[in-house]
Amino acid sequence: MIVQRTIRLKWILKIDGWNILFYLAYGYLVCALNARSYFENLTFPDAEISVFGIAVAILLGFRNNEAYNRYWEARTAWGSLTNASRNFTSQVMGYVRYPNSQIPALQETITNIHTEIIYRHLAFLNALRLQLRREETWQELKPFLSDSEYQELSKAANKAAQLNHRQAQRLKELNMTGWIDEQAYIFGLMESIKAFFAAQGSCERIKTTPLPRQYGFFTKSFVWIFVLLLPLGLVQHLGWGTLPIYVILASIFTITERIGQRTEEPFERKMEDVPMSAICRNIEIDLKQQLGESSIPAPLEPEGGVLM
């Protein structure tokens, strides 16, 4: 996610640099041909080209609005994960207690159970992040899981779902042995598990269901048709003055199209994506502080104006 208020020139060149070079060359060619009277007997319908440009702009606006909606839905899903994670930790700390039918256990035992559950949840969040980005650095989950659970997890196809399922099983075990009250188990903790599955499902839906390709294909096609026709309508009125105006106008259209293309996929580890790494770290900080731990990691800082 770009957190800097101003967009750097290198970002613009990264997105549309080669196209800008093409506009310079193509615009120069059209101006040079016009100066040699190659277009003397041709009249290009500049009014019709302008109307076509308006239609393309409307289509671009619609496509980019849908792309932003996908990004915002993704960010909302991770926001709900943040809120639900804090609530879940408070529930664990409050509801998981000594069994009424047993002699009170040592405080160390209850702390270990709290830590086990919360750390498994942190593993779930990071596993979801890795899955959405298609990264294979599963060793990042080791600090949050026991060796046996980590080894067992390596066999799972959907590691995030498996971790959340294992969490539900563990809570059921604690409920059956009296560590969690029945009401708290059903209406508190399991509702949180349900919320985690729902947020994961939202993210996976966005990841696996792209914006309908016809929107992207025809939007890009129409933009380029307009960009190629534009200097032919300008040159008959502006001559060599067409070149700078053409480069600016063409760049506006293609940069806008590229922004929509890059925004519609919010989980690809691009600079415009949802900052899942930073969100996971912030959740880890909050949850470890709720556990009362003293060793708290530092928040992730933006690098070059981009927060990952």
N, C-alpha and C positions, 0 to 999 in steps of 0.2 A: 504494500500500500504506500503510495506516495504521500508523505506527510509534509513536504516542503510546499510553501504557498506558491512559489514561482516554479515554473517548469523550465528545466535547464535546456540549453541549446542542444546538448549531446543527446538528450532524450528525444527531442524532435527529430534530430538526424537519424537516431536509431529507428524510429518509427517510420519515417518517410524520406530519409536521406537520398536513397537511390531514385525515388520518384521525382524529387526536386531537381536532381541532375537531368533526368529525362525531360522535365518541363523546360529547363533552360535550353537544352539542345533542340527539342521539338519547336518551342516558341521561336528560337533563332532561325530555324529552317523556314518556318512559315513566313516570318518577317522578311527574310532574304528573298524568298520566292516572290513575295508581293512586291518588293523593291525592284525586281527584274521584270515586273509586269506579267508574271505567270498567271495571276488571278484577274487580269484586266477585263476579260470578257465573262467572268464568273461573278454572280451575286449570291452570297450566302445569306440565308434568312436569319438575320441576327435576332429579330423579334421572336421567331419560333424557337431559336436556341435558348433565349432567355426564359421562355415558358417551360421548355424542357428542363432547364436548370431548377426552376421552382418546384416542378414535380419531383425531381431527384432529391431536392432538399427535404420535401415532405416525407418521402420514403426513408431517407436517412434518419430523420427525426424519429419516425416510428420504430425503425430497427434499433437505434441506439437507446430509445426509451425501454424497449423490451430487454436489451442487453443489461441496462442498469438495474432493471427489476430483478434479473437473475442474480446480479452481484449483491443487491440489497437483501434478497431472500437468503443468500448464503451468509451474509454478515449477521442477519437476524438469527439464523440458526445457531451460530457460534455465540451470539449474545445470550440466547436462551440457555446454551450449555454453561456459560459462565454463571448465570444466576442460579440455575438448577444445581450446579456443583457446590456453590456456597451453601445453599439450602440443605443439600444432601449431607454435607459435612456436619452442619449443625444438628441434623436429625441423628446422625450416627453418634455424635458426642452425647446427645441427650437421651436417645432411646436404647442404645446398647449398654446394658448395665449388668450388675450381678444378678444371677438367677435367684429368684425368691426362695426356691427350695433348697438352696445350697449355702454352705458357709461362705461369707464374702471372700472373694478371691483377692489376691494381692493387686495393688494398684498397677503394678507392672504388667499383669496379665490383661487387664482392661485396656491399658494403653497400647499394648501390642495388637490387640484385636482392632482397635480404632485405626491404628497405623496401617495394618494390613488392608483394611477395607478402603481407606482413603488413597493409599498408594496404588491399589489395583485400579481405582477410578482414574488416577493420573495416567496410568498405563493405557487405559481405554482412550482417553483424550489424545494422547500422543500417537497411539496406533491409528486412530481415525485420521489424524493429520497426515501420517505417512501414507495411508491408503489413498487418500484423496489426491495427494501429490505423486502417487506411484513411486515413492521412494522405498528403498530396500534396507535402510539403516535400522533394522529392528533391534540392534544392540542398544539403542537409546532407551528401550523399555526395561533393560536389565536392572537399573537402580530401583525400580518400582515393584519388582516381582521376585518371588523366591526362585531358586535355581530350578526346582522341579516344575513349577508353574510356567516358567519361561521356556523350558524344554518342551513341555506339552503344547504350549502355544504355537510353536514352530510348525505344527502339523495342521493348524487351522487355516482355511482359505480366507475367511473374513475374521481377522484377528480382533478387531474392535468389537464386533458382535459377540464373539466368543468370550471376550473379557467381561462384557456386560452380562452375558448369560451366567458366567461363573460367579459374578457378583451376586446375582439373584439366587443362585444355589447356596452360596455362603450365608446370605441373609436368612434363607429358609432354614438352614442348619441351626443358626443361632436362635431363630424363633422356636424351633422344635425342642431345643434344649433349655429354653427358658430365659435366654439372654435378651430377647426382644419381646415386648408385649404384643399380643395379637393385633390390637387396634393400630398400634404404631407400625407394625410390620405391613399390614394390608393397606392402610390409608396414608401412610407416610413414606416409608422407604421404598415400597414397591411402586408407588406413584412416581417417585424420582427415577427409578429404573425405567419405567415406561416413558418418561420425558426424555431420557438419554437415547432410547431406541428411536423415538420420534424425531429428534434432532439429527441423529445419524441418517435416518431414512430421508429426511429433507436434503441433506448434503449429497447423499448418493443419487437421489433423483436428479439434482442439478448436474452432477458429474456425468451421469450415464445418459441423460436426455438433452442433447444439444438443441440450441435454437434451430427451428426448422430450416434446413439448408437452403430452401428456395428463397428465403428472405436474404440470406447472406449472398447467395450466388447472383440473384438479379439486382440487388442493391449495388454490389461491386461492379457488375456489368454495366448498369446504367450510369454509374459514376464515371467509368472510364469512357463510355461513349460521349458523355457530356464534356469530359476533359479534352478529348481529341477534337471535338467540334468547336469548342469555345474559341480558340485563337483564330479560326477561320471567320467567325462572326465579328471579332474585334479588330482584326488587322485592316479591314476595308475602311474603318473609321479612324483608327489610331496610328496606323503605320508602325514604326519602330517602338512607339509607346506601348504597343501591345505586350511586349516581352515582360516587363516587371509586373504589370497588372495580371497577365495570364499566370505567371508563376505563383503569385499570391493567391488568386482565386482557385486555381487547381489544387494548390497545397491545402487550402481550407477544406475542400471537399474530400480529398483522399485522406488527410489526417483525421477528419471526423469519421470517415468510414473505418479507418484502422482502429480508432479508439473503441468503436462499437465492437469490432471483431475481437479485440483483446480483452474487453470488459465482459463479454458474454461467457467466458470460461474462467471463473474466479478461483480455481484450485490448481493452477498450473505452475505455481512458483514464479510468476512474472511480477514485475514491480507494481502492477496495478491490482494484484490479487488481494484476497482477504488475508490479513496478517496472522495466520494460524499459529506460527511459532511464537509470536509475541503474546497471543491470547493464551496459549497453553502455559507459557511461563508465568503470566499474571495469575492464572488460576492456581498454578503450583504454589506461588508465593502466598496467596490468600489461604489456601487449604493447609499449608504447613504452619502458618501463623495460627490458624484455628486449632490445630493440633497442639500448639504450644511449643513447637520446635524452635531451637535457637539458630540453627544453620539454615538461613534463608537465602536462596539465590537472588541475584540482582536482576531487575527487569532488562529485557532486550532493548538495546538502543538502535535508532535508525542508522543505517550505513549509507552515506551519500544521499540522504534525504529519503531513503526507502526503508520502511519497516516491514520485515518478513515475519 
